Amino acid sequence: MTRSSGKRWLRTLALFLLLLAAARFTDCSPTLFWARRSHLTDLISAMLPPDWGYAPRILAPLLATVQMSVTGTALGSFLALLLAPLCAENLHAPKPLRWTLRLLVQVLRSFPTLILALLATFLFGLGTFSGTVAITVYTFAILTRLTYEDIESAELAPYHALCAMGAVPTKVYWRAVVPGIAPSYFSNVLYLLETNVRHSSILGYVGAGGIGLLLNEKISWLEYGKVGMILFFLFLTVCVIEGISGLLSQIIREERSLSPLGKRLLTGAAVLLALVCTLSLQPPDFSHISPRAVQAMISGLFHPDWAFFFETDTSGLGYLLLETVCIALVGTCAGTIIAVPLSFLSTPCLMPKLPALLFRVVIMAIRSVPFLIYGLIFIRVAGPGPFTGVLTLGVCSVGLLSKRFTEAIESLDFRAYHALESMGVPLLLRIRYAVLPQLLPALASAVLYRFDVNIREASVLGLVGAGGIGAPLIFAMNHYKWSEAGAIALGLILLVWCIDRLSASLRR
C-alpha cells in the first residue's frame, strides 16, 4: 500500500467514524423507522387520490406564490449583478467596501428563507410583500456569492486592457465581463427560481403569504386529500418551471439556436413578466408596526445574550448547533447514498429512455415537496426529535443531488464507456472504470453544496419538532426575546462561516 492510498483509507475511516458518531448523537434508528413504516404509508394513502374538487381554491394562493418567486428572483438577481463586481478581488474595488459587502453577503446567506420572512413580517407586516422581501434577500445573498466567484475565475485580460486605455470601469464591466459570465449567471438564476418556488410555498407558516397559509391550515385540520391536491399543484408548477428552465438553459449554452428577433422577444417576455409580478405586488402593511418595537428588535439583535451564547448544557447554544450539524451531516450522507443509484437510473445515456423518464418523474416529485412538509410527515413516523430532521433532510437531499448528479453524468465524455460496451464489459464495470473517475469531482462538489444548504434548512426544522436550533430561534423571535435571538443568530452565522471555510478547503 502506497503512502497516498494509506492516507486515503485513513480519511475514509475518519469520515465513517464521524458519521457513526453523528448518527448516534441524533438517535438514528432504522429499526424504529421500519417498525413504524405503516404510519408513513397510511399518511400517503390519505393524500391519494387528491381532492380534485378543491383545485379552484388553490389557484389564487398558488399564483401569489409564483408571483413572490418571480419578483424576488428578478430583484435579487439584478442586485447581485450590480454588487458582485464590488466583491470580486480581481476587479480591484476598494478593500473596505469589498470586505463590508462580503461580510453582508456571508451574514445574509447564513439564514434560511423562512427566518428572513419572519423578520420581514416584523418590519413590513403580514402578507406577500414580506415573503417577496425574504426571497429577494435570499436570492441576492446566494447569487452575489456565486457571481463574484465566477468573476474571480473568469479571463479578465480584455477588461484590464480597456481600463488601461482609459475606459470607464463600469462600462467595461458590462461589456467585457458580464458576457463572459452570462451562461453561468443565467443558469444560477434559473436554478434559484425553481428553488424559490418551493421556499415561497412554506412562507405562509410565518404569515408571509402564498400557498403556505393554505397548506398549513389543511395539515392542521388533517384534511390530507386537500393537502395532496396542493402538493399535486406544486408538482405541476415545478414541472413547468423545470421544462422552461431546461429550454432556456439550452439556449444559453447555444445548444438550441434562436434568431435575434426570437432572443429579443424572449428577453422582452421575461422583463414583462417580472414587471407585472412586481407592480401587482401587495403593498406592505405598516399599520401594526411600532417604531419602538423595531428599535427593540434591532437593539436586541446587536446585543446578544452572552450567557445563553456560552451555556454548555443541552439547552445551550453549543449543544443546539452541534445537533444541527449532526442532523445536516447524516441527512446529507443518507441522501447521497440514495441519490447516486437514482441518478444513474434516470440518465438516458445509461438506461432505456422510458425507465429513465419514470425515474426523472420520481425525482421531480421528490423535489416539488417543501422540506417542512417532509418534516410534518416524518414526525408522525419517528416522533419529535433529531431523527425526524435526519429523515427530512435525507429525502430533500435526494431530490437536489439526483438532479445535480444526473446533469453531471450527461455532461461526461462517453467515448471510453462506449468502447468498453463494444468489448462486452458488463454495465457496472463500465460505470466503475469509465464514468466514476470523471464524475467524482462533480459528485463531491454537489454533496458539499447540499451539506451547506442542509445546515440552513436544519436550522428551521425545529419548527415542526425535528430538532436543531430552529425552534429556539423562532420561539425567541415570536416572543420578542431579541437578545436571545441575537445570540442564536450569531452562532448560526459563525457555524455557516466555519462550514463554508471547511467546504472550500475540501474542494481545493
C-alpha positions, 0 to 999 in steps of 0.5 A: 500500500502506497503512502497516498492510498494509506492516507486515503483509507485513513480519511475514509475511516475518519469520515465513517467514524464521524458519521457513526458518531453523528448518527448516534448523537441524533438517535438514528434508528432504522429499526424504529423507522421500519417498525413504524413504516405503516404510519408513513404509508397510511399518511400517503394513502390519505393524500391519494387520490387528491381532492380534485374538487378543491383545485379552484381554491388553490389557484389564487394562493398558488399564483401569489406564490409564483408571483413572490418567486418571480419578483424576488428572483428578478430583484435579487438577481439584478442586485447581485449583478450590480454588487458582485463586481464590488466583491470580486478581488480581481476587479480591484474595488476598494478593500473596505467596501469589498470586505463590508459587502462580503461580510453582508453577503456571508451574514445574509446567506447564513439564514434560511428563507423562512427566518428572513420572512419572519423578520420581514413580517416584523418590519413590513407586516403580514402578507406577500410583500414580506415573503417577496422581501425574504426571497429577494434577500435570499436570492441576492445573498446566494447569487452575489456569492456565486457571481463574484466567484465566477468573476474571480475565475473568469479571463479578465485580460480584455477588461484590464486592457480597456481600463488601461486605455482609459475606459470607464470601469463600469462600462467595461464591466458590462461589456467585457465581463458580464458576457463572459459570465452570462451562461453561468449567471443565467443558469444560477438564476434559473436554478434559484427560481425553481428553488424559490418556488418551493421556499415561497410555498412554506412562507405562509407558516410565518404569515408571509403569504402564498400557498403556505397559509393554505397548506398549513391550515389543511395539515392542521385540520388533517384534511390530507386529500386537500393537502395532496391536491396542493402538493399535486399543484406544486408538482405541476408548477415545478414541472413547468418551471423545470421544462422552461428552465431546461429550454432556456438553459439550452439556449444559453449554452447555444445548444438550441439556436434562436434568431435575434428577433426570437432572443429579443422577444424572449428577453422582452417576455421575461422583463414583462413578466417580472414587471407585472409580478412586481407592480401587482405586488401587495403593498406592505402593511405598516399599520401594526408596526411600532417604531419602538418595537423595531428599535427593540428588535434591532437593539436586541439583535446587536446585543446578544445574550452572552450567557445563553451564547456560552451555556454548555448544557443541552439547552445551550447554544453549543449543544443546539448547533452541534445537533444541527450539524449532526442532523445536516451531516447524516441527512446529507450522507443518507441522501447521497447514498440514495441519490447516486443509484437514482441518478444513474437510473434516470440518465438516458445515456445509461438506461432505456429512455422510458425507465429513465423518464419514470425515474426523472418523474420520481425525482421531480416529485421528490423535489416539488415537496417543501422540506417542512412538509417532509418534516410534518410527515416524518414526525408522525413516523419517528416522533419529535426529535433529531431523527425526524430532521435526519429523515427530512433532510435525507429525502430533500437531499435526494431530490437536489443531488439526483438532479445535480448528479444526473446533469453531471453524468450527461455532461461526461465524455462517453467515448471510453464507456462506449468502447468498453460496451463494444468489448462486452464489459458488463454495465457496472464495470463500465460505470466503475472504470469509465464514468466514476473517475470523471464524475467524482469531482462533480459528485463531491462538489454537489454533496458539499453544496447540499451539506451547506444548504442542509445546515440552513434548512436544519436550522428551521426544522425545529419548527415542526419538532425535528430538532436543531436550533430552529425552534429556539430561534423562532420561539425567541423571535415570536416572543420578542426575546431579541437578545436571545435571538441575537445570540442564536443568530450569531452562532448560526452565522459563525457555524455557516462561516466555519462550514463554508471555510471547511467546504472550500478547503475540501474542494481545493 
